[in-house]
Amino acid sequence: MRLALFDLDHTLIPLDSDHAWGEFTVRLGWRDADAFRRANDGYYADYKAGTLDIHDYVRFATGAVRERGLADGRRAHERFMAEVIRPAMTEAARALVRQHQAAGDTVLIVTATNAFVTRPIAQAFGVDHLIAIDLETDPSGELTGAIAGVPSFREGKVARVEQWLADRGLRWSDLAHSTFYSDSMNDLPLLEKVDEPVATNPDERLATLAKQRGWRILNLFE
C-alpha cells in the first residue's frame, strides 16, 4: 500500500472549516455574533499558536448543533457546503487528490476538525477514508459535546493513522510509501513520521522548518 495523507483546513481548502462553520451558525442566528466570534477567534488563535485545548474547543464548537439537534444541523450543513465549502474548493487541490488516486495510492484526509463538519467535505473531494475527531453521542443519538476516542490532533493524528493501519493488519513498515500534506506546525508529529512530508501552503513556522530540513513546499492557492 502507498498512502497519501492530507490535512484539510488550509491544506486542501483555503479556510478553516470549523471556524467557517461557526461563522455560518452565526449567520443563521444560532449564536450571538459578538460573543461567539470573540470566543471562536480566540480558539483559532490558540490553534495557530499550538496551545489549543481540543476538548474545550470541541465542546464550544458543537454547541450550536447540540442546542438545535442533529437533524437541523445536517440541513444547515448542506447549505454550508453549497454556500461556503464548494466555492472554496480549488481545481488545483482536486487535481492533487485525483493524481494520487490515479497512481493507485490510498488517500486519507486526516484532520483535527470533527467528523460532523468534515465528512461531507471529504466526500466532495471523492475521498472515502476520513480520520477526524469523532464525537460522542447520547442514547438518543444526539451530540454530547465530548470527544469519542483519541482526538486526531497533534500526536493524536499519528495514533489514529496507526490504528487505521492496524485495523487492516498493517504497520508503517508495511507501507511501500507514505506522504503527508499539511500547512501547520501542529502536524509536525505526522510530518516527521511519513516518508515524504510536504509543507502545503505552510504557515511561517512550518515554512521555515521545511526549508531547514529540505522538505518539499507546495502552494496550492496562489
C-alpha positions in Angstrom: 0.0 0.0 0.0 1.1 3.5 -0.9 -0.5 6.0 1.5 -1.3 9.7 0.7 -2.4 11.6 3.7 -3.9 15.1 3.6 -4.7 17.6 6.3 -7.8 19.5 5.3 -8.0 23.1 6.6 -5.7 25.5 4.8 -4.2 22.4 3.1 -6.9 21.2 0.7 -9.2 24.1 1.3 -8.1 27.7 1.8 -10.0 28.2 5.0 -10.6 26.6 8.4 -13.8 24.6 8.0 -14.6 24.5 11.8 -14.1 28.3 12.1 -16.2 28.8 8.9 -18.9 26.6 10.2 -19.0 28.6 13.4 -19.4 31.8 11.4 -22.1 30.1 9.4 -24.1 29.3 12.5 -23.9 33.0 13.5 -25.4 33.9 10.1 -28.2 31.5 10.8 -28.9 33.3 14.0 -27.9 30.3 16.1 -25.4 32.2 18.1 -24.9 35.7 19.4 -22.5 37.2 16.9 -20.2 39.2 19.1 -19.8 36.7 21.9 -19.4 33.8 19.6 -16.8 35.5 17.4 -14.7 36.6 20.3 -14.6 33.0 21.6 -14.2 31.4 18.2 -11.4 33.7 17.1 -9.6 33.1 20.5 -9.7 29.3 19.9 -8.4 29.8 16.4 -5.5 31.9 17.6 -4.7 29.2 20.2 -4.7 26.6 17.4 -2.3 28.5 15.3 -0.1 29.0 18.4 -0.2 25.3 19.2 -1.9 25.8 22.6 -5.4 24.7 21.8 -7.3 22.7 24.5 -9.0 20.4 22.0 -11.6 19.0 24.4 -12.7 22.5 25.5 -12.8 23.7 21.9 -15.0 20.7 20.7 -17.5 21.4 23.5 -17.7 25.0 22.2 -17.7 24.2 18.5 -20.5 21.7 18.8 -22.7 23.9 20.9 -25.0 25.2 18.1 -25.7 21.7 16.8 -26.2 20.3 20.3 -28.8 23.0 21.0 -30.6 22.7 17.7 -30.3 19.0 17.2 -28.5 16.9 14.6 -31.4 17.0 12.1 -31.3 20.8 11.9 -27.5 20.7 12.0 -27.4 18.4 9.0 -29.8 20.5 7.0 -27.8 23.6 7.8 -24.6 21.8 6.8 -26.0 21.1 3.3 -26.3 24.9 2.9 -22.8 25.4 4.4 -21.4 23.0 1.8 -23.2 24.8 -1.1 -22.5 28.4 0.1 -19.1 28.2 1.7 -17.1 25.0 1.1 -17.8 24.0 -2.5 -17.0 27.5 -3.8 -13.7 27.4 -1.9 -12.6 24.0 -3.4 -9.9 24.8 -6.0 -9.2 22.8 -9.1 -5.5 22.5 -8.0 -6.5 20.8 -4.8 -9.0 18.5 -6.5 -6.3 17.6 -9.1 -3.7 16.7 -6.5 -6.1 14.3 -4.9 -7.1 12.8 -8.2 -3.4 12.5 -9.1 -2.7 10.3 -6.1 -5.9 8.2 -6.7 -4.9 7.7 -10.3 -1.5 6.5 -9.2 -3.2 3.8 -7.1 -2.4 5.5 -3.7 -4.8 5.0 -0.8 -5.9 8.6 0.1 -6.9 9.6 3.6 -7.9 13.0 4.9 -6.6 13.3 8.5 -8.0 16.4 10.2 -8.3 17.9 13.7 -11.8 19.1 12.8 -14.7 17.0 13.8 -16.4 14.4 11.5 -19.7 16.2 11.5 -18.2 19.2 9.8 -15.6 17.3 7.6 -17.2 14.1 6.3 -19.3 15.8 3.7 -16.1 17.8 2.6 -14.1 14.5 2.2 -17.0 13.1 0.2 -16.9 16.3 -2.0 -13.3 15.6 -2.8 -14.1 12.0 -3.6 -12.1 10.7 -0.6 -13.6 7.6 1.1 -11.2 7.4 4.1 -11.5 10.1 6.7 -9.8 10.4 10.1 -11.4 13.2 12.0 -12.4 13.9 15.6 -15.2 11.6 16.4 -18.0 13.0 18.5 -19.7 11.2 21.4 -23.4 10.8 21.2 -26.0 10.1 23.9 -28.5 7.2 23.8 -30.8 9.3 21.6 -28.1 9.8 19.0 -27.5 13.5 19.8 -24.1 15.0 20.4 -22.9 15.4 24.0 -20.0 17.8 23.3 -17.4 15.2 24.2 -14.8 13.6 22.0 -15.1 9.8 21.4 -11.8 8.1 21.4 -8.4 9.6 20.6 -8.7 13.1 19.0 -6.9 13.4 15.7 -4.9 16.4 16.9 -1.1 16.8 17.0 0.3 13.4 18.2 -3.2 12.0 18.1 -3.0 12.1 14.3 -0.2 9.6 14.4 -2.1 7.4 16.8 -5.2 7.5 14.7 -3.4 6.6 11.5 -1.6 3.8 13.2 -4.9 2.5 14.5 -6.3 2.8 10.9 -3.4 0.7 9.7 -3.7 -1.8 12.5 -7.4 -2.3 11.7 -6.2 -3.5 8.2 -3.4 -5.7 9.6 -0.7 -3.2 8.7 2.1 -1.1 10.3 4.1 1.8 8.9 6.9 -0.7 7.9 4.4 -2.5 5.7 3.8 0.6 3.5 5.6 1.0 0.2 5.5 4.7 0.6 3.7 7.4 2.7 3.2 11.1 2.0 1.6 13.7 4.2 0.5 17.2 3.1 -0.1 19.8 5.8 0.1 23.6 6.3 0.6 23.6 10.1 3.3 23.0 12.7 0.5 21.3 14.8 1.0 18.4 12.3 4.7 18.1 12.9 4.4 14.6 14.6 2.8 13.1 11.5 5.0 15.1 9.1 8.0 13.5 10.8 6.5 10.0 10.6 5.9 9.7 6.9 8.4 9.0 4.1 7.6 12.3 2.3 6.4 15.3 4.3 5.1 18.1 2.1 4.6 21.6 3.6 1.5 22.7 1.8 0.5 26.4 1.9 2.7 26.4 5.1 2.4 28.8 7.9 5.5 30.8 8.7 6.9 28.4 11.3 6.4 25.3 9.1 7.8 27.0 6.0 11.0 27.9 8.0 11.3 24.3 9.2 10.6 22.8 5.8 13.4 24.9 4.3 15.8 23.9 7.0 15.0 20.2 6.5 14.8 20.2 2.8 11.1 19.2 2.7 9.1 20.0 -0.4 7.0 23.1 -0.2 3.8 23.2 -2.2 1.5 26.2 -2.6 -2.0 25.2 -4.0 -3.7 28.5 -3.6 -1.5 31.0 -5.4 
